[in-house]
Amino acid sequence: MKHSLVITRNVVGAIGNAISFFLFASPTPTFIQIYKKKSVEQFKADPYLATTMNCMLWVFYGLPFVHPKSLLVVSTNGIGLAFGITYLIVFLLYADNNTRWKVLRWIAVEVAFMAIVVMITMLCFHTTQRRSFFVGILCVIFCLGMYVAPLTIMGTVIKTKSVKFMPFWLSIGNLANGVIWTIYAFLPLDQWILVPNGIGVISGVAQLILYACYYQRTMKQMEDEKKPNQLEMSQEKMSA
């Protein structure tokens, strides 16, 4: 029975790795759009700052001297950390000066905070049980931040009645990731993984409900925006 549980947990963990990869890669279309327009427009850096901080903590949590036998946690979040850093670099390249300095300040805060966490963990706690408890609490808090960060755009969505700047695939990725890691957390029970990912499921559902409410209206707005541009192009061709 114990052997089958281990196999099941490994299988679910492998699926979780694949879904997490999808989650971390899901903002790619958004950043292709930013690259093409050479502007971040009204997109926010909050989700990518939260993802980077979250992944740094989980990578540290999964190291053998903090929480043994957690290589899947390290591999998943190592990939997420690489994606997060890449997204932030692109964001910084095409943000205006005020936004760029704001994001840089947050990055500095995150790096300093992570250094403090590592020092406290290694100097103040001398068993893996105590280390994993301390780091686990922080992981829960910042994992919640990763799931909740995309919700910061919800005010803009409700105000503008448009989901143009709410990345759809990021919302899908959040939901799928939350579901699979919630299942993983029960094999056996790991409260540090269960709590944030359970809330992640709720967060993902909330985002998709909002997306469904304003999707049709957004499509109509985008079509209306295209009409004047198309008219101007046709007039230019006629005058030429």
C-alpha positions as a LaTeX table, in Angstrom:
\begin{tabular}{lrrr}
\hline
Residue & $x$ (\AA) & $y$ (\AA) & $z$ (\AA) \\
\hline
Met1 & 0.00 & 0.00 & 0.00 \\
Lys2 & 2.81 & 2.37 & 0.95 \\
His3 & 4.71 & 1.51 & $-2.25$ \\
Ser4 & 1.65 & 2.24 & $-4.43$ \\
Leu5 & 1.14 & 5.55 & $-2.63$ \\
Val6 & 4.73 & 6.55 & $-3.41$ \\
Ile7 & 4.26 & 5.61 & $-7.09$ \\
Thr8 & 0.99 & 7.57 & $-7.25$ \\
Arg9 & 2.62 & 10.59 & $-5.62$ \\
Asn10 & 5.51 & 10.49 & $-8.09$ \\
Val11 & 3.13 & 10.22 & $-11.05$ \\
Val12 & 1.01 & 13.13 & $-9.80$ \\
Gly13 & 4.20 & 15.09 & $-9.10$ \\
Ala14 & 5.43 & 14.48 & $-12.66$ \\
Ile15 & 2.09 & 15.70 & $-14.03$ \\
Gly16 & 2.38 & 18.66 & $-11.68$ \\
Asn17 & 5.80 & 19.47 & $-13.14$ \\
Ala18 & 4.34 & 19.48 & $-16.66$ \\
Ile19 & 1.39 & 21.67 & $-15.65$ \\
Ser20 & 3.65 & 24.01 & $-13.69$ \\
Phe21 & 5.80 & 24.38 & $-16.81$ \\
Phe22 & 2.65 & 25.35 & $-18.71$ \\
Leu23 & 1.77 & 27.86 & $-15.95$ \\
Phe24 & 5.20 & 29.46 & $-16.01$ \\
Ala25 & 5.25 & 29.55 & $-19.83$ \\
Ser26 & 1.66 & 30.84 & $-20.14$ \\
Pro27 & 2.57 & 34.59 & $-20.07$ \\
Thr28 & 4.78 & 34.12 & $-23.17$ \\
Pro29 & 2.11 & 35.46 & $-25.61$ \\
Thr30 & 1.78 & 38.55 & $-23.41$ \\
Phe31 & 5.51 & 39.20 & $-23.58$ \\
Ile32 & 5.59 & 38.62 & $-27.33$ \\
Gln33 & 2.93 & 41.34 & $-27.56$ \\
Ile34 & 5.03 & 43.62 & $-25.30$ \\
Tyr35 & 8.10 & 42.98 & $-27.49$ \\
Lys36 & 6.22 & 43.75 & $-30.71$ \\
Lys37 & 4.71 & 46.97 & $-29.35$ \\
Lys38 & 7.89 & 47.93 & $-27.44$ \\
Ser39 & 5.66 & 48.87 & $-24.50$ \\
Val40 & 4.21 & 47.15 & $-21.42$ \\
Glu41 & 1.04 & 49.29 & $-21.83$ \\
Gln42 & $-1.25$ & 48.58 & $-18.85$ \\
Phe43 & 0.21 & 45.17 & $-18.02$ \\
Lys44 & 1.48 & 44.87 & $-14.45$ \\
Ala45 & 4.71 & 43.29 & $-13.18$ \\
Asp46 & 3.01 & 42.07 & $-9.97$ \\
Pro47 & 2.42 & 38.45 & $-11.11$ \\
Tyr48 & 6.02 & 38.03 & $-12.27$ \\
Leu49 & 7.52 & 39.58 & $-9.13$ \\
Ala50 & 5.33 & 37.29 & $-7.04$ \\
Thr51 & 6.25 & 34.24 & $-9.14$ \\
Thr52 & 9.98 & 34.95 & $-8.83$ \\
Met53 & 9.82 & 35.39 & $-5.04$ \\
Asn54 & 7.61 & 32.32 & $-4.67$ \\
Cys55 & 9.92 & 30.12 & $-6.76$ \\
Met56 & 13.05 & 31.25 & $-4.91$ \\
Leu57 & 11.49 & 30.20 & $-1.60$ \\
Trp58 & 10.22 & 26.84 & $-2.92$ \\
Val59 & 13.61 & 25.99 & $-4.45$ \\
Phe60 & 15.18 & 26.65 & $-1.05$ \\
Tyr61 & 12.44 & 24.65 & 0.70 \\
Gly62 & 13.09 & 21.63 & $-1.54$ \\
Leu63 & 16.85 & 21.47 & $-0.91$ \\
Pro64 & 17.96 & 18.35 & 1.05 \\
Phe65 & 19.18 & 20.30 & 4.08 \\
Val66 & 15.77 & 22.00 & 4.44 \\
His67 & 13.22 & 19.39 & 3.34 \\
Pro68 & 14.65 & 16.03 & 2.18 \\
Lys69 & 13.15 & 14.05 & $-0.73$ \\
Ser70 & 11.64 & 17.07 & $-2.45$ \\
Leu71 & 13.51 & 17.12 & $-5.75$ \\
Leu72 & 10.25 & 17.55 & $-7.70$ \\
Val73 & 9.65 & 20.78 & $-5.81$ \\
Val74 & 13.16 & 22.00 & $-6.70$ \\
Ser75 & 12.93 & 21.08 & $-10.40$ \\
Thr76 & 9.48 & 22.63 & $-10.85$ \\
Asn77 & 10.28 & 25.89 & $-9.14$ \\
Gly78 & 13.76 & 26.09 & $-10.67$ \\
Ile79 & 12.09 & 26.25 & $-14.08$ \\
Gly80 & 9.59 & 28.80 & $-12.76$ \\
Leu81 & 12.41 & 30.95 & $-11.40$ \\
Ala82 & 14.11 & 30.98 & $-14.81$ \\
Phe83 & 10.86 & 32.04 & $-16.50$ \\
Gly84 & 10.18 & 34.70 & $-13.86$ \\
Ile85 & 13.62 & 36.28 & $-14.27$ \\
Thr86 & 13.22 & 36.27 & $-18.07$ \\
Tyr87 & 9.81 & 37.96 & $-17.89$ \\
Leu88 & 11.11 & 40.64 & $-15.51$ \\
Ile89 & 14.05 & 41.41 & $-17.81$ \\
Val90 & 11.71 & 41.90 & $-20.78$ \\
Phe91 & 9.32 & 43.96 & $-18.64$ \\
Leu92 & 12.17 & 46.22 & $-17.50$ \\
Leu93 & 13.34 & 46.74 & $-21.09$ \\
Tyr94 & 9.99 & 48.09 & $-22.30$ \\
Ala95 & 8.57 & 49.79 & $-19.17$ \\
Asp96 & 8.62 & 53.57 & $-18.72$ \\
Asn97 & 11.19 & 54.99 & $-16.30$ \\
Asn98 & 8.85 & 55.31 & $-13.30$ \\
Thr99 & 7.60 & 51.74 & $-13.65$ \\
Arg100 & 11.13 & 50.44 & $-14.29$ \\
Trp101 & 12.52 & 51.94 & $-11.08$ \\
Lys102 & 9.52 & 50.72 & $-9.10$ \\
Val103 & 10.07 & 47.15 & $-10.34$ \\
Leu104 & 13.83 & 47.36 & $-9.69$ \\
Arg105 & 13.17 & 48.43 & $-6.09$ \\
Trp106 & 10.90 & 45.43 & $-5.59$ \\
Ile107 & 13.51 & 43.09 & $-7.07$ \\
Ala108 & 16.11 & 44.48 & $-4.65$ \\
Val109 & 13.73 & 43.94 & $-1.74$ \\
Glu110 & 13.07 & 40.34 & $-2.82$ \\
Val111 & 16.78 & 39.50 & $-3.14$ \\
Ala112 & 17.55 & 41.05 & 0.26 \\
Phe113 & 14.62 & 39.24 & 1.86 \\
Met114 & 15.73 & 35.91 & 0.39 \\
Ala115 & 19.26 & 36.41 & 1.73 \\
Ile116 & 17.86 & 37.08 & 5.22 \\
Val117 & 15.67 & 33.96 & 5.03 \\
Val118 & 18.65 & 31.77 & 4.10 \\
Met119 & 20.77 & 33.22 & 6.93 \\
Ile120 & 18.05 & 32.76 & 9.58 \\
Thr121 & 17.24 & 29.22 & 8.40 \\
Met122 & 20.83 & 28.03 & 8.44 \\
Leu123 & 21.98 & 29.82 & 11.60 \\
Cys124 & 18.91 & 29.54 & 13.84 \\
Phe125 & 17.43 & 26.13 & 12.94 \\
His126 & 19.55 & 22.99 & 13.09 \\
Thr127 & 17.16 & 20.21 & 12.02 \\
Thr128 & 15.35 & 19.69 & 8.73 \\
Gln129 & 12.04 & 19.51 & 10.59 \\
Arg130 & 12.48 & 23.01 & 12.04 \\
Arg131 & 13.92 & 24.42 & 8.84 \\
Ser132 & 11.08 & 23.06 & 6.71 \\
Phe133 & 8.52 & 24.42 & 9.20 \\
Phe134 & 10.01 & 27.93 & 9.08 \\
Val135 & 10.54 & 28.03 & 5.31 \\
Gly136 & 7.21 & 26.25 & 4.74 \\
Ile137 & 5.28 & 29.06 & 6.43 \\
Leu138 & 6.98 & 31.62 & 4.19 \\
Cys139 & 6.33 & 29.47 & 1.11 \\
Val140 & 2.61 & 29.38 & 1.93 \\
Ile141 & 2.48 & 33.16 & 2.27 \\
Phe142 & 4.33 & 33.87 & $-0.99$ \\
Cys143 & 2.63 & 31.10 & $-2.94$ \\
Leu144 & $-0.63$ & 32.81 & $-2.05$ \\
Gly145 & 0.94 & 36.00 & $-3.39$ \\
Met146 & 1.68 & 34.30 & $-6.71$ \\
Tyr147 & $-1.91$ & 33.12 & $-7.04$ \\
Val148 & $-3.45$ & 36.38 & $-5.86$ \\
Ala149 & $-1.13$ & 38.73 & $-7.81$ \\
Pro150 & $-3.04$ & 38.32 & $-11.12$ \\
Leu151 & $-6.13$ & 39.50 & $-9.24$ \\
Thr152 & $-4.59$ & 42.99 & $-8.96$ \\
Ile153 & $-5.69$ & 43.57 & $-12.55$ \\
Met154 & $-9.29$ & 42.61 & $-11.69$ \\
Gly155 & $-10.07$ & 46.17 & $-10.59$ \\
Thr156 & $-8.96$ & 47.42 & $-14.00$ \\
Val157 & $-11.04$ & 44.71 & $-15.70$ \\
Ile158 & $-14.18$ & 45.68 & $-13.77$ \\
Lys159 & $-13.54$ & 49.41 & $-14.29$ \\
Thr160 & $-12.91$ & 49.16 & $-18.04$ \\
Lys161 & $-15.21$ & 46.16 & $-18.56$ \\
Ser162 & $-12.41$ & 44.65 & $-20.63$ \\
Val163 & $-10.11$ & 41.63 & $-20.17$ \\
Lys164 & $-7.60$ & 42.96 & $-22.73$ \\
Phe165 & $-4.86$ & 43.24 & $-20.09$ \\
Met166 & $-5.79$ & 40.11 & $-18.12$ \\
Pro167 & $-3.69$ & 37.21 & $-19.53$ \\
Phe168 & $-6.11$ & 34.32 & $-20.19$ \\
Trp169 & $-3.53$ & 31.53 & $-20.28$ \\
Leu170 & $-2.03$ & 32.69 & $-16.98$ \\
Ser171 & $-5.47$ & 32.28 & $-15.38$ \\
Ile172 & $-5.87$ & 28.80 & $-16.91$ \\
Gly173 & $-2.37$ & 27.87 & $-15.75$ \\
Asn174 & $-3.09$ & 29.06 & $-12.20$ \\
Leu175 & $-6.20$ & 26.91 & $-11.99$ \\
Ala176 & $-4.63$ & 23.75 & $-13.45$ \\
Asn177 & $-1.52$ & 24.16 & $-11.31$ \\
Gly178 & $-3.58$ & 24.64 & $-8.16$ \\
Val179 & $-5.67$ & 21.55 & $-8.84$ \\
Ile180 & $-2.79$ & 19.13 & $-9.49$ \\
Trp181 & $-0.65$ & 20.28 & $-6.56$ \\
Thr182 & $-3.68$ & 20.15 & $-4.24$ \\
Ile183 & $-4.04$ & 16.49 & $-5.20$ \\
Tyr184 & $-0.29$ & 15.97 & $-4.70$ \\
Ala185 & $-0.52$ & 17.52 & $-1.22$ \\
Phe186 & $-2.80$ & 14.67 & $-0.07$ \\
Leu187 & $-0.28$ & 11.94 & $-1.05$ \\
Pro188 & 0.57 & 12.02 & 1.86 \\
Leu189 & $-0.72$ & 15.17 & 3.52 \\
Asp190 & 1.60 & 18.16 & 3.21 \\
Gln191 & $-0.13$ & 21.23 & 4.63 \\
Trp192 & 2.48 & 23.61 & 3.24 \\
Ile193 & 1.63 & 22.56 & $-0.32$ \\
Leu194 & $-2.11$ & 22.07 & 0.31 \\
Val195 & $-3.08$ & 25.47 & 1.74 \\
Pro196 & $-1.72$ & 27.82 & $-0.97$ \\
Asn197 & $-2.66$ & 25.57 & $-3.87$ \\
Gly198 & $-6.17$ & 25.03 & $-2.53$ \\
Ile199 & $-6.59$ & 28.79 & $-2.46$ \\
Gly200 & $-4.95$ & 28.88 & $-5.90$ \\
Val201 & $-7.85$ & 26.81 & $-7.22$ \\
Ile202 & $-10.32$ & 29.38 & $-5.88$ \\
Ser203 & $-8.24$ & 32.21 & $-7.35$ \\
Gly204 & $-8.11$ & 30.54 & $-10.77$ \\
Val205 & $-11.88$ & 29.99 & $-10.81$ \\
Ala206 & $-12.50$ & 33.63 & $-9.85$ \\
Gln207 & $-10.28$ & 34.88 & $-12.69$ \\
Leu208 & $-12.01$ & 32.67 & $-15.28$ \\
Ile209 & $-15.46$ & 33.75 & $-14.11$ \\
Leu210 & $-14.45$ & 37.39 & $-14.59$ \\
Tyr211 & $-12.94$ & 36.54 & $-17.98$ \\
Ala212 & $-16.18$ & 34.87 & $-19.08$ \\
Cys213 & $-18.23$ & 37.89 & $-17.96$ \\
Tyr214 & $-16.28$ & 40.43 & $-20.05$ \\
Tyr215 & $-14.87$ & 38.40 & $-22.95$ \\
Gln216 & $-17.60$ & 39.19 & $-25.50$ \\
Arg217 & $-17.60$ & 42.87 & $-24.59$ \\
Thr218 & $-13.80$ & 42.97 & $-25.00$ \\
Met219 & $-13.99$ & 41.40 & $-28.46$ \\
Lys220 & $-16.53$ & 44.03 & $-29.50$ \\
Gln221 & $-14.32$ & 46.84 & $-28.13$ \\
Met222 & $-11.31$ & 45.52 & $-30.05$ \\
Glu223 & $-13.33$ & 45.29 & $-33.28$ \\
Asp224 & $-14.54$ & 48.88 & $-32.80$ \\
Glu225 & $-10.94$ & 50.02 & $-32.27$ \\
Lys226 & $-9.86$ & 48.36 & $-35.53$ \\
Lys227 & $-12.52$ & 50.06 & $-37.69$ \\
Pro228 & $-11.06$ & 53.62 & $-37.54$ \\
Asn229 & $-7.58$ & 52.23 & $-38.27$ \\
Gln230 & $-8.85$ & 50.29 & $-41.26$ \\
Leu231 & $-10.71$ & 53.38 & $-42.50$ \\
Glu232 & $-7.56$ & 55.53 & $-42.19$ \\
Met233 & $-5.53$ & 52.94 & $-44.11$ \\
Ser234 & $-8.07$ & 52.80 & $-46.93$ \\
Gln235 & $-8.14$ & 56.62 & $-47.14$ \\
Glu236 & $-4.35$ & 56.74 & $-47.32$ \\
Lys237 & $-4.36$ & 54.21 & $-50.16$ \\
Met238 & $-6.95$ & 56.26 & $-52.08$ \\
Ser239 & $-5.00$ & 59.51 & $-51.62$ \\
Ala240 & $-1.79$ & 57.76 & $-52.75$ \\
\hline
\end{tabular}
